[in-house]
Amino acid sequence: MASAVVGSSAQARPTAVPALEAAPAAVVAAPKFGFQAIAPTRLYDSRSATKFGNGTVRAITAGGRGGIPTSGVGSVALNVTATQPTTGGWLKVWPAGQAAPSTSTVNFVRGATVANTVVVGVDSLERFNVGNYGGGSTHVIVDVTGWFPTGSGVTPLTPRRLLDTRGSGQIGAGQTRALTVTGNGVPTNALAVALTVTATRSSAASSWLTIYPYGATRPGTSSVNMGRGQTVANSLFATVGTGGRIQIYNAAGYTDVIVDITGYLSPTSGYVPLTPVRIVDTRAPYGDYYRSGWDFGDGFVGDRPAEFNVTQQRRGGTATVPFGPGAAVTNVTVTGSYQGGYLTVWPAEQAAPASSSLNYAARQTVANGAIVGSPLGGIQAQTGPEGLTHVIVDVSGYFPTDGVGLTTVVPRYLGYATGQDRIAVLFCAPSGAPALNRSAMVANLNGAVRTFYESLSRNRYTQTFTDVGAPVITTATKEECLNRSAARTQAAGYDGALSIWYQANEFGASGLAGPGYARGGSATYPSNQRDGVITSTSILKQGTPNAFFNVTDHELGHMLSWWHSYWDDGSGDEYNNVVDLMSGGHANSGGQGLPDSTVAVNRLMAGWIDPGQVRIHKTSGSTYTLAPIGVTGTQLLAVPSGRAGKFVAIDARVKSGYDQYLDKEGVTVHLVEQWSPNVGDYPDIRISPAKGPGDSVNHVLAPGQSMTLGSLTIRVGTKSAAGTFPVTVTGTSYNFPTLQSSPAGAASKQAPPAVTDDGRRPPRRE
């Protein structure tokens, strides 16, 4: 199992066109939460330098490598391997600038290759130390799999020993020993503790330890696997049980157990602890465990990638990990191998990294922890060349991508919506068209459009629009404009493209955009790895400098992975939800074509709503206080249904800022349904008003109004002076009818359909 741990207000929207040279707001990086998974990256390999002699300590820098930022990092998740040691000994890993702890991270014997996972705190320069102790020399390899932001709820501790049975008696076959892990700096509300568990002086030829919460039924999983006389360590997050205790079970023989605590996870970490559950066991290839992509029909994993779905527990059973975890905390075990080798575990949708997760000898059973990024529930594993082994995967918890586990987003989508995007602006016009006022157009983008997104994101996201210069692309069709814009933008190294297309003596208000969209082949922008997102739209109407940027904002919403929202009346009309930027409301009345804001679910997926601003309804009769955009408080209330990824979303909207032209203010109620039919597929999302008909405000509840959905009733109280609304929810869930089926045979990275919008506000009715 993995991992020991060592060591706003919204801007008011102007009713007129903003100044063309509006100064950009200071962009504030979004506070991260939980584990930030990256593609496994090799940080250090002493085989290209010199071995670690006895007592050798070296500082290794993590910041700025493999996608780890150079600031804001509190700790990093590592896989540390000792190889070619001349004698037995151990490695210690700890934050740079601190004294070496009295505990060990990796234990090894002469000639063996041994790995262990550790989450280590870093100093202000984002460095950690690795030291070799116990005599002799060894090579050291360090791979990094992700990082925890400073203040993310992951608290490193100075390592200390909680248990050493060498002074209190071994644990016998089938025996369980309880251990208190809270206290002495670990709060009673800790979700999990980071431990290094070592088994030594074992008497059985083969045995294992299982670590699980006190008060829970012992699971059929393993935490440390050991043989007679071996000293084996593994690091893990152990879920805290009743009374602040865990339990340690030994399967066979007698063994001594040493437990060191290195940190803990608080409720603010976003971590969801579990009683460990087995989700893969290739020894039962035709049994009840999910698996896919085997190299061989008998279930062994070999030297080509095998893919697992961590969101499925057992065939016909209930999933323990909901669909769409951002990262799974796993314990990976190999057994029954025909020859020695190594196993690599990494996220689905990524190329195999040049790193290893654990090393093993022929017929040896070895386990190691791994915190694996699992976009849409998928992880992959493969052996080294000519390898063949059984693989077992146990999951002890997970970090939802959005911090609360409501939405399914590919982790890199979040990166699109925080920080700064450099977007190239290109111009398309047929030969003989009037001269284009390009400077005015780009100034409007850097004023009106950028201001809109800075306001909506709480200054967590901004765009810089740049005219990429002559020549104007001569074309008569929007499609050709898109194709040629994509090629030029990628060559220039921008994060995205916005194509302005001239047609029929005016700039047409139409657009085409979406994650994964690429006409004529793959289109991936280099600096943020966005997949082929191109926008063709309008910022001027009739050639005048009046801001007509609602369509531009709508299309840029697609670039952030937002889908259309609409009333599901069977018509297929995606423009009849009047309170959402991503639907009909993006061209409101009285606002000179200015856009409305977007629903809270989109802002959560973008990382603009913090997990602490989300409430998940559990108890019938509960009352919540919902705050509108720009007001401190709860931004989203979610009511579950009978299926993960499907829920009722409730948020507050008032007539101010970018919502000042709403027909009705109050509490909006939407239905959200998400699909991911195959591991690695991009999510298919539908957001629909809970009550129709289309183009109405029936899904907006004013004070004193209520809505009944099945056995669920939502009632809104009196608006406060601060603009918040009390909302009482009776009932516990609403399993609403399916909004849409996952499109059969659709490409997994297909874009939303093209948009055609003449800028006229659709009719609205109560």
C-alpha positions in Angstrom: 0.0 0.0 0.0 1.2 3.5 -0.5 2.6 5.9 1.2 4.3 7.1 4.3 4.5 10.8 4.8 7.8 12.1 6.0 8.6 14.9 7.7 -13.7 36.6 -2.7 -15.9 38.8 -4.3 -17.1 38.7 -8.0 -16.4 41.8 -10.1 -19.5 43.8 -11.0 -20.3 43.6 -14.7 -20.5 46.8 -16.6 -23.6 47.5 -18.6 -21.5 49.1 -21.3 -18.6 47.8 -23.3 -15.5 47.6 -21.1 -12.5 49.7 -21.9 -10.6 48.2 -24.8 -7.3 48.3 -22.8 -8.7 47.0 -19.5 -5.8 46.1 -17.2 -5.6 42.4 -16.5 -6.4 41.3 -13.0 -3.8 39.6 -10.9 -4.2 35.8 -11.3 -4.3 33.9 -8.1 -3.4 30.2 -8.4 -6.2 28.0 -7.3 -5.6 26.4 -3.9 -5.1 22.7 -4.6 -6.5 19.8 -2.6 -5.5 16.2 -2.1 -3.0 14.4 -4.3 -1.9 15.8 -7.7 -1.0 12.9 -9.8 1.6 13.1 -12.6 3.0 10.7 -15.0 5.7 8.7 -13.1 9.0 10.4 -13.6 12.6 9.4 -12.8 14.2 12.0 -10.5 17.4 10.3 -9.7 19.5 7.3 -10.7 22.9 6.8 -9.1 23.8 4.2 -11.6 24.8 7.0 -13.9 27.0 8.5 -11.1 28.4 6.8 -8.0 26.9 4.5 -5.4 25.8 5.6 -2.0 28.5 4.6 0.5 27.7 3.9 4.2 26.5 7.2 5.7 26.2 9.0 2.3 23.4 11.6 2.2 22.3 13.4 -1.0 19.7 16.1 -1.5 17.4 15.7 -4.5 15.3 18.4 -6.0 11.7 17.6 -7.0 10.3 21.1 -8.0 10.1 21.9 -11.7 10.5 18.3 -12.8 7.8 16.0 -14.3 5.1 18.6 -14.0 5.7 19.4 -10.3 5.5 23.2 -9.8 8.4 25.2 -8.3 6.3 26.6 -5.5 3.4 25.5 -3.3 4.6 21.9 -2.9 4.4 20.5 0.6 5.4 16.9 -0.1 6.0 14.5 -2.9 5.1 10.8 -3.5 8.2 8.8 -4.3 9.1 5.2 -5.2 12.6 4.7 -3.8 14.6 1.6 -4.9 17.9 0.2 -3.6 19.8 -2.0 -6.1 23.2 -3.8 -6.2 23.9 -3.4 -2.4 27.2 -4.9 -1.2 25.8 -5.7 2.2 22.5 -5.5 4.0 21.3 -2.1 5.2 18.6 0.5 4.9 17.8 3.8 3.3 16.3 6.8 5.0 14.3 9.5 3.2 13.4 12.8 4.9 13.0 16.6 4.2 16.2 18.5 3.4 17.3 20.8 6.1 16.2 18.4 8.9 18.0 15.9 11.0 17.9 12.3 9.8 15.1 10.3 11.5 15.7 7.2 13.6 13.4 5.2 11.3 14.0 3.5 7.9 12.3 3.7 4.5 13.8 0.8 2.5 15.4 -2.3 4.0 17.6 -4.5 1.8 20.0 -7.4 1.8 23.1 -8.0 -0.2 22.6 -8.2 -3.9 18.8 -7.6 -3.7 16.7 -5.0 -5.5 14.1 -3.6 -3.1 11.6 -0.7 -3.5 9.3 1.1 -1.2 6.9 4.0 -1.6 7.2 7.1 0.6 5.6 10.6 0.7 8.2 12.9 2.0 8.0 16.6 2.9 10.3 19.0 1.1 12.1 22.2 2.1 11.6 25.7 0.7 13.7 24.7 -2.3 11.5 21.5 -2.8 14.3 19.1 -1.9 14.5 15.9 0.1 17.3 13.8 1.4 18.2 10.2 0.8 20.8 8.5 3.0 22.3 5.0 3.1 22.9 3.3 6.5 23.9 -0.1 7.8 27.2 -0.6 6.1 28.3 -1.2 2.5 27.2 0.7 -0.5 24.2 0.7 -2.9 22.8 2.3 -5.9 19.6 4.3 -5.4 16.8 5.1 -7.9 14.1 7.6 -7.1 10.8 8.0 -9.1 8.1 10.5 -8.4 4.4 9.9 -9.0 2.8 13.1 -7.7 2.7 15.8 -5.1 0.6 17.2 -2.3 0.2 21.0 -2.1 1.2 23.0 1.0 -1.8 23.1 3.3 -3.7 20.4 1.5 -4.5 18.5 4.6 -1.5 16.1 4.4 0.6 16.7 7.5 4.1 15.2 7.7 5.4 14.3 11.1 8.9 13.8 12.4 8.9 9.9 12.1 8.4 8.1 15.4 7.9 4.5 16.5 4.5 3.4 17.6 5.1 -0.3 17.9 8.0 -2.7 18.2 7.0 -6.2 19.1 10.6 -7.2 19.6 10.2 -6.0 23.1 6.6 -7.0 23.7 6.1 -10.4 22.0 5.6 -11.6 18.4 2.2 -11.7 16.7 1.2 -15.4 16.1 -0.7 -17.1 13.3 -4.2 -15.8 12.9 -3.7 -13.3 15.7 -4.7 -9.6 15.6 -3.2 -6.8 17.6 -4.8 -3.4 18.0 -2.7 -0.2 17.9 -3.7 3.4 18.8 -2.4 5.8 16.1 -4.0 9.1 17.2 -2.6 11.4 19.9 0.8 12.9 20.3 0.2 15.4 17.4 -2.3 13.3 15.4 -5.8 14.7 15.8 -8.7 12.5 16.7 -10.5 13.4 13.4 -7.6 12.2 11.2 -9.0 10.1 8.3 -5.8 8.0 7.9 -2.3 7.8 9.1 0.9 7.3 7.1 2.8 4.3 8.4 5.9 2.3 7.5 5.2 -1.2 8.6 8.1 -3.7 8.9 7.8 -7.5 9.4 11.0 -9.2 10.7 12.1 -12.5 12.2 9.1 -14.3 10.6 8.9 -18.0 11.2 6.5 -19.1 8.3 7.8 -19.8 4.8 5.1 -17.5 3.6 2.8 -15.1 5.4 1.3 -11.6 5.2 0.1 -8.8 7.4 -3.2 -7.1 6.9 -3.7 -3.5 8.3 -7.3 -2.3 8.6 -9.5 0.0 10.7 -10.4 -1.0 14.3 -14.0 -2.1 14.4 -14.2 -3.2 10.7 -14.4 -6.7 9.5 -11.0 -7.9 8.4 -10.7 -7.7 4.6 -9.2 -10.3 2.3 -6.3 -8.1 1.4 -2.6 -7.9 2.3 -0.3 -5.0 3.4 3.1 -6.6 3.9 4.2 -10.0 2.4 7.1 -11.8 4.0 9.0 -15.1 4.1 10.9 -17.0 6.8 13.7 -14.9 8.3 13.1 -11.9 6.0 12.9 -8.2 7.0 10.3 -6.5 4.7 9.0 -3.0 5.0 6.0 -1.4 3.2 4.5 2.1 3.5 0.8 2.8 3.5 -2.1 5.0 4.4 -4.0 3.2 7.1 -7.6 4.2 7.6 -8.2 5.1 11.3 -10.9 3.1 13.0 -12.9 3.6 16.2 -11.1 4.9 19.1 -8.3 6.2 16.9 -7.0 2.6 16.4 -6.0 0.2 13.6 -5.6 -3.6 13.7 -2.7 -5.7 12.5 -3.3 -9.3 11.5 -0.7 -12.0 10.8 -1.7 -14.9 8.6 0.9 -17.6 9.4 3.7 -18.4 11.8 5.1 -15.8 14.2 6.5 -12.5 13.3 7.8 -9.3 14.9 6.2 -6.1 13.6 7.6 -2.6 13.7 5.3 0.4 13.0 6.5 3.9 12.4 4.2 6.9 11.9 5.3 9.6 9.4 2.2 11.7 9.0 -1.6 11.9 8.7 -4.5 13.0 6.5 -7.0 15.4 7.8 -10.6 15.9 6.5 -9.4 18.9 4.5 -7.2 16.7 2.3 -10.1 15.5 0.2 -9.0 11.9 0.9 -11.7 9.2 1.1 -10.5 6.3 3.3 -11.7 2.8 2.9 -11.4 -0.5 4.6 -9.0 -2.1 2.1 -10.7 -3.8 -0.8 -9.3 -6.2 -3.4 -10.2 -5.0 -6.9 -7.8 -7.1 -9.1 -6.5 -10.7 -8.6 -5.2 -12.2 -11.9 -4.9 -15.6 -10.2 -8.7 -16.0 -10.8 -8.8 -15.0 -14.5 -12.3 -16.4 -15.0 -13.5 -15.5 -11.5 -15.3 -12.5 -10.2 -12.6 -9.8 -10.5 -12.7 -7.2 -13.2 -9.8 -7.1 -15.6 -9.1 -6.2 -19.2 -6.3 -6.1 -21.7 -4.5 -9.3 -20.6 -1.5 -10.5 -22.7 -2.4 -14.1 -22.1 -5.7 -15.9 -21.7 -4.8 -17.4 -18.3 -4.7 -13.9 -16.7 -1.0 -13.3 -16.2 0.4 -9.8 -16.8 3.3 -9.6 -19.2 5.4 -7.1 -21.0 2.5 -5.3 -22.7 0.1 -3.0 -20.8 -2.8 -4.6 -19.0 -5.5 -2.2 -17.9 -7.6 -2.4 -14.7 -10.7 -0.5 -13.6 -10.3 0.4 -9.9 -14.0 1.6 -9.7 -15.3 -1.9 -9.9 -15.1 -4.2 -6.9 -16.4 -7.5 -7.9 -18.6 -8.7 -10.8 -22.2 -8.2 -9.8 -21.2 -6.3 -6.6 -21.3 -2.7 -5.6 -18.4 -0.5 -6.5 -16.4 0.7 -3.5 -14.5 3.4 -5.3 -17.0 5.6 -7.3 -16.4 6.3 -10.9 -13.9 9.0 -11.6 -11.4 9.0 -8.8 -8.5 11.3 -9.3 -6.0 9.0 -7.7 -6.2 5.6 -6.1 -4.1 4.6 -3.0 -3.2 1.0 -3.8 -1.1 -1.9 -2.6 0.2 -3.8 -5.6 1.5 -7.4 -5.1 3.2 -9.7 -7.6 3.3 -13.4 -7.1 3.8 -16.6 -9.1 6.4 -15.1 -11.4 8.4 -17.5 -13.5 11.5 -15.3 -13.4 12.8 -12.2 -11.7 11.9 -8.7 -13.0 10.0 -5.6 -12.3 6.5 -4.2 -12.5 5.4 -0.7 -13.5 2.1 0.7 -12.6 0.8 4.0 -14.0 -2.4 5.9 -14.9 -4.5 4.9 -17.9 -4.3 7.1 -21.0 -0.6 7.7 -20.5 2.5 6.1 -22.2 4.4 3.7 -20.0 7.0 5.6 -18.0 10.7 4.8 -17.6 10.3 3.8 -14.0 9.4 0.8 -11.9 6.9 0.3 -9.0 8.4 -2.9 -7.5 11.1 -5.5 -8.1 10.8 -9.2 -7.6 12.7 -12.5 -7.9 11.4 -15.7 -9.4 8.6 -17.3 -7.4 8.8 -14.4 -4.9 5.7 -12.6 -3.5 6.5 -8.9 -3.1 4.2 -5.9 -2.4 4.6 -2.2 -2.6 2.4 0.8 -2.4 1.5 3.2 -5.2 -0.6 6.3 -5.3 -1.8 6.0 -8.9 -3.5 8.7 -10.9 -6.7 7.0 -12.2 -8.5 9.2 -14.7 -12.0 7.7 -15.1 -11.0 4.8 -13.0 -8.2 3.2 -15.1 -4.7 2.1 -14.2 -2.2 0.1 -16.2 0.5 -2.4 -15.3 3.2 -4.2 -17.3 6.4 -6.2 -16.5 9.8 -5.7 -17.9 10.9 -7.6 -21.1 9.8 -11.2 -21.2 8.1 -10.9 -17.9 5.1 -12.9 -16.7 3.5 -12.6 -13.3 0.3 -12.6 -11.4 -0.8 -9.2 -10.1 -3.0 -8.3 -7.1 -4.3 -4.8 -6.5 -5.9 -3.7 -3.2 -7.3 -0.2 -2.7 -7.3 1.5 0.7 -8.7 4.9 -0.4 -8.8 7.5 -3.1 -8.5 11.2 -3.8 -11.4 12.6 -6.0 -10.3 14.8 -8.8 -12.7 17.6 -7.6 -12.0 17.0 -3.9 -15.5 15.8 -3.1 -16.1 13.0 -5.6 -19.1 14.4 -7.5 -17.7 15.0 -10.9 -15.7 13.0 -13.4 -13.0 15.1 -15.1 -9.8 14.0 -16.8 -7.2 15.5 -14.4 -5.6 17.6 -17.1 -8.9 19.4 -17.8 -8.5 21.1 -14.4 -5.2 22.4 -15.6 -7.0 24.1 -18.5 -9.0 26.2 -16.2 -6.4 27.5 -13.7 -3.5 29.8 -14.3 -3.0 31.6 -17.6 -3.7 30.5 -21.2 -1.9 32.0 -24.1 -4.5 32.0 -26.9 -3.6 32.8 -30.5 -6.1 34.9 -32.5 -6.3 34.3 -36.2 -8.4 36.0 -38.8 -10.2 34.4 -41.8 -11.7 36.3 -44.6 -12.3 35.7 -48.3 -10.4 37.7 -50.9 -11.8 41.2 -51.3 -13.3 41.5 -47.8 -13.0 44.9 -46.0 -10.0 45.5 -43.9 -10.2 44.1 -40.4 -9.9 46.2 -37.3 -7.7 43.6 -35.7 -6.4 45.7 -32.9 -9.9 46.6 -31.7 -10.9 42.9 -31.8 -8.0 41.7 -29.8 -8.4 44.5 -27.3 -12.0 43.5 -26.8 -10.9 40.0 -26.1 -8.3 41.1 -23.6 -10.9 43.4 -22.0 -14.4 42.0 -22.0 -13.7 38.3 -22.4 -10.7 38.1 -20.1 -12.6 40.1 -17.4 -15.5 37.8 -17.6 -13.4 34.7 -16.9 -11.3 36.3 -14.2 -14.5 37.3 -12.4 -16.2 33.9 -12.8 -13.0 32.0 -11.7 -12.2 34.3 -8.7 -9.0 35.3 -10.5 -7.9 31.7 -10.8 -8.0 31.7 -14.6 -7.1 34.3 -17.2 -6.4 34.4 -20.9 -4.0 36.5 -22.9 -5.1 36.9 -26.5 -2.5 37.7 -29.1 -2.9 38.5 -32.7 -0.5 36.1 -34.4 -0.1 38.5 -37.3 -0.5 38.5 -41.1 -1.4 37.0 -43.3 -5.1 36.8 -43.0 -6.3 33.3 -43.9 -8.1 33.5 -47.1 -11.0 31.2 -47.0 -14.7 31.1 -47.7 -15.6 28.3 -45.2 -15.4 28.1 -41.4 -14.1 24.5 -41.6 -11.1 25.6 -43.7 -10.5 28.4 -41.3 -10.4 26.0 -38.4 -8.0 23.6 -40.1 -5.5 26.2 -41.1 -5.8 28.1 -37.8 -5.0 24.9 -35.9 -1.8 24.2 -37.9 -0.5 27.8 -37.5 -1.4 28.0 -33.8 0.4 24.7 -32.9 3.4 25.7 -34.8 3.6 29.0 -32.9 3.4 27.1 -29.5 0.2 28.7 -28.1 -2.2 27.0 -25.6 -5.2 27.3 -27.8 -6.6 29.0 -30.9 -9.5 31.5 -31.5 -10.4 31.9 -35.1 -12.4 35.0 -36.2 -14.2 34.2 -39.4 -15.7 36.9 -41.7 -18.8 36.1 -43.6 -21.4 38.1 -45.6 -20.2 41.6 -44.5 -20.4 40.8 -40.8 -18.6 38.5 -38.4 -20.8 35.5 -37.9 -21.8 34.7 -34.4 -21.1 31.0 -34.6 -18.6 28.7 -33.0 -17.1 25.2 -32.8 -15.0 24.0 -29.9 -14.6 21.1 -27.5 -12.1 18.9 -25.7 -10.5 16.5 -28.1 -11.8 18.3 -31.2 -9.4 18.2 -34.1 -10.3 18.4 -37.7 -8.0 16.4 -40.0 -6.1 14.6 -37.2 -4.5 15.1 -33.8 -3.9 18.6 -32.5 -2.2 18.9 -29.2 -0.9 22.3 -28.0 2.5 22.0 -26.4 2.5 24.0 -23.2 -0.6 22.7 -21.5 -1.3 19.5 -23.6 -4.8 20.6 -24.5 -6.2 18.3 -27.2 -7.0 20.1 -30.4 -9.4 22.7 -29.1 -10.2 25.3 -31.7 -12.8 28.1 -31.5 -14.4 29.9 -34.4 -16.6 32.8 -33.3 -17.4 36.5 -33.3 -16.4 39.4 -31.1 -17.8 42.2 -33.3 -21.2 42.7 -34.8 -21.6 44.5 -38.1 -18.0 45.4 -38.0 -18.4 47.8 -35.1 -16.3 47.7 -31.8 -19.4 46.9 -29.7 -18.7 43.8 -27.6 -20.7 40.9 -28.8 -18.7 38.3 -26.8 -21.4 36.0 -25.3 -20.6 33.4 -28.1 -16.9 33.8 -27.5 -17.3 33.1 -23.8 -19.6 30.2 -24.6 -17.1 28.6 -27.0 -14.2 29.2 -24.5 -16.4 27.3 -22.0 -16.1 24.3 -24.3 -12.3 24.8 -24.2 -12.6 24.2 -20.5 -14.5 20.9 -21.1 -17.9 22.3 -20.3 -20.8 20.7 -22.2 -24.1 22.2 -23.2 -27.0 22.2 -20.7 -30.6 22.1 -21.8 -34.1 21.0 -20.8 -34.4 17.3 -21.8 -37.6 17.5 -23.8 -36.5 15.1 -26.5 -36.1 17.9 -29.1 -32.4 17.8 -29.0 -32.4 21.6 -28.5 -29.3 22.6 -26.5 -30.2 26.2 -26.1 -33.1 26.3 -23.7 -31.6 26.6 -20.2 -31.9 30.3 -19.6 -29.5 30.6 -16.6 -26.4 29.0 -18.0 -23.6 30.4 -20.2 -23.5 27.0 -21.9 -27.1 27.2 -23.1 -29.7 29.8 -24.1 -28.9 32.1 -21.2 -25.6 33.0 -22.8 -27.5 35.7 -24.9 -29.7 37.5 -22.3 -32.1 40.4 -22.7 -31.1 43.9 -21.8 -27.5 43.1 -21.5 -26.2 44.1 -25.0 -25.4 40.4 -25.7 -23.4 40.0 -22.5 -23.2 36.5 -21.1 -24.7 35.0 -18.0 -22.6 33.1 -15.5 -22.5 29.3 -15.6 -23.8 26.6 -13.2 -21.9 25.6 -10.1 -21.1 22.2 -11.4 -19.0 23.7 -14.2 -17.2 25.9 -11.8 -16.5 22.9 -9.6 -15.1 20.9 -12.5 -12.9 23.9 -13.4 -11.4 24.1 -9.9 -13.0 27.5 -9.1 -15.1 26.1 -6.2 -13.2 24.7 -3.3 -14.3 21.4 -1.7 -15.2 23.3 1.4 -17.8 25.2 -0.6 -19.7 22.0 -1.5 -22.3 20.2 0.7 -23.5 16.7 0.0 -27.0 16.1 1.3 -27.4 13.0 3.5 -30.1 13.5 6.2 -33.8 14.3 5.4 -35.0 17.6 6.8 -31.5 19.3 6.7 -31.3 23.0 6.0 -28.4 24.6 4.2 -27.4 28.2 3.4 -26.5 28.7 -0.2 -24.4 31.7 -1.3 -24.5 33.2 -4.8 -21.4 33.8 -6.9 -19.2 36.4 -5.2 -20.5 35.8 -1.7 -18.6 33.7 0.8 -20.3 30.4 1.7 -21.6 27.2 0.2 -21.7 27.4 -3.6 -23.1 24.0 -4.4 -25.5 21.5 -2.7 -25.6 18.0 -4.2 -28.3 15.4 -3.6 -27.3 11.9 -4.6 -29.2 9.5 -6.7 -28.9 5.7 -7.0 -25.8 5.8 -9.1 -22.3 7.4 -8.9 -21.9 10.4 -11.2 -25.6 11.2 -11.2 -27.0 13.8 -8.7 -29.2 16.9 -8.2 -27.2 20.1 -8.2 -28.5 23.1 -6.4 -27.0 26.6 -6.3 -28.0 30.2 -5.8 -28.1 33.0 -8.3 -28.9 36.7 -7.8 -29.3 39.7 -10.0 -25.8 41.2 -9.7 -22.5 41.1 -11.5 -22.7 39.0 -14.7 -26.2 37.8 -13.6 -27.8 41.2 -13.3 -30.1 40.5 -16.3 -31.5 37.2 -15.0 -35.3 37.0 -15.4 -35.6 35.5 -12.0 -33.2 35.1 -9.0 -33.2 32.4 -6.4 -32.1 28.8 -6.1 -31.6 26.8 -9.3 -32.1 23.1 -9.5 -30.4 21.0 -12.2 -30.0 17.3 -12.9 -26.4 16.1 -13.6 -25.6 12.8 -15.2 -22.2 11.5 -16.3 -21.0 8.4 -18.1 -17.7 6.8 -18.7 -18.6 3.5 -20.5 -15.0 2.4 -20.9 -11.9 2.9 -18.9 -10.0 5.8 -20.3 -13.0 7.3 -22.2 -13.6 11.0 -21.8 -16.7 11.7 -19.7 -20.1 12.3 -21.4 -22.0 14.8 -19.3 -25.6 16.1 -19.4 -26.8 19.0 -17.2 -30.5 19.7 -17.5 -33.0 22.0 -15.7 -34.9 19.9 -13.2 -38.3 21.4 -14.3 -39.4 22.5 -17.7 -40.5 23.4 -20.2 -37.5 24.7 -22.1 -36.6 28.4 -22.0 -38.6 28.7 -18.7 -37.4 29.6 -15.2 -39.4 26.8 -13.6 -36.2 25.3 -12.3 -35.4 28.6 -10.4 -37.0 28.7 -7.0 -37.7 32.1 -5.4 -38.0 32.5 -1.6 -41.1 30.7 -0.4 -41.2 28.3 -3.4 -40.6 24.6 -3.4 -40.0 21.8 -5.9 -40.8 18.1 -5.6 -38.7 15.5 -7.5 -39.9 12.0 -6.7 -39.7 11.6 -2.9 -37.4 14.7 -2.7 -38.7 18.1 -1.8 -36.6 21.3 -2.0 -37.9 24.4 -0.3 -36.3 27.9 -0.3 -36.6 30.3 2.6 -36.2 34.1 2.8 -33.2 35.7 1.2 -30.8 37.3 3.7 -29.3 40.8 3.5 -26.1 39.1 2.4 -27.8 37.5 -0.5 -27.8 34.0 0.8 -30.8 31.6 0.7 -31.8 28.9 3.3 -32.7 25.7 1.5 -34.4 22.7 3.3 -34.3 19.3 1.6 -36.7 16.6 2.6 -36.0 13.1 1.5 -32.5 11.7 0.8 -32.2 11.0 -2.9 -33.7 11.3 -6.3 -32.9 8.7 -8.9 -34.2 10.7 -11.9 -34.7 9.1 -15.3 -31.8 8.8 -17.6 -31.0 12.1 -19.4 -29.3 10.5 -22.3 -27.6 7.3 -23.3 -23.9 7.1 -23.9 -23.7 7.4 -27.7 -23.1 4.0 -29.1 -19.9 3.8 -31.1 -19.1 7.4 -30.5 -15.4 8.2 -30.5 -14.1 8.6 -26.9 -12.7 12.1 -27.7 -15.4 13.5 -29.9 -16.2 17.2 -29.5 -19.6 18.7 -28.7 -21.5 19.4 -31.9 -21.0 22.6 -33.8 -22.8 25.7 -32.6 -24.9 28.0 -34.7 -26.3 31.0 -32.9 -27.4 34.3 -34.5 -27.2 36.1 -31.2 -30.9 36.6 -30.7 -32.2 35.8 -27.2 -34.5 32.8 -27.3 -38.0 33.3 -26.0 -38.6 32.7 -22.3 -41.7 31.9 -20.6 -42.7 31.0 -17.0 
